[in-house]
Amino acid sequence: MKKLTLITILATVAFAQMPKADADSVWKYIHETSPYWNWKTINDKGPLYKNNRKPHAPILSTYVNDIAYESIKKGERTLPYGSLIVKENYKDNKFKMLGIKYKKKSYDIKSGDWYWIKVKPSGEVKKAGVIKGCIDCHAHARAADFVHTGHDFEYPLPKKK
């Protein structure tokens, strides 16, 4: 019983620290509260991989917080609320964009309650909220909670010569 109570308390504390569904709160969370570069990569094979899906860049690094990672690892089709996915996009060895997805309860049921953010290399938010282009592109993965988990990526990234 003590173990269950401790788990409940830890889960409550973790969710209390989760950001609001706004770009500034999410940005602060993934840079200060829980730096995303310390999270696990979505594929467990390293951070960089080739991508063949536009509009994302040809080289990606995808990081997921523990909430999302545990769900993906278990093969669950729907990620729990509080899941965060951060995708770094690279082209020609240059950082091009940061894509962020945050699952927030009652945010937008039509898109699986995902809050989407696109950030320029300068750190300026390009778009945030219900981003039609993101939702349309991920719509074919609706049965998997609008999430691509790596089935169409080439691993690992070839070594530079």
Secondary structure as UniProt FT lines:
FT   HELIX           2..16
FT   HELIX           23..28
FT   HELIX           29..33
FT   HELIX           36..38
FT   STRAND          40..41
FT   TURN            42..43
FT   STRAND          49..50
FT   TURN            54..55
FT   STRAND          59..64
FT   HELIX           66..73
FT   TURN            74..75
FT   TURN            81..82
FT   STRAND          84..91
FT   TURN            92..93
FT   STRAND          94..103
FT   TURN            105..106
FT   HELIX           109..111
FT   TURN            112..113
FT   STRAND          114..119
FT   TURN            121..122
FT   STRAND          125..129
FT   HELIX           132..138
FT   HELIX           139..144
FT   TURN            145..146
FT   TURN            151..152
//
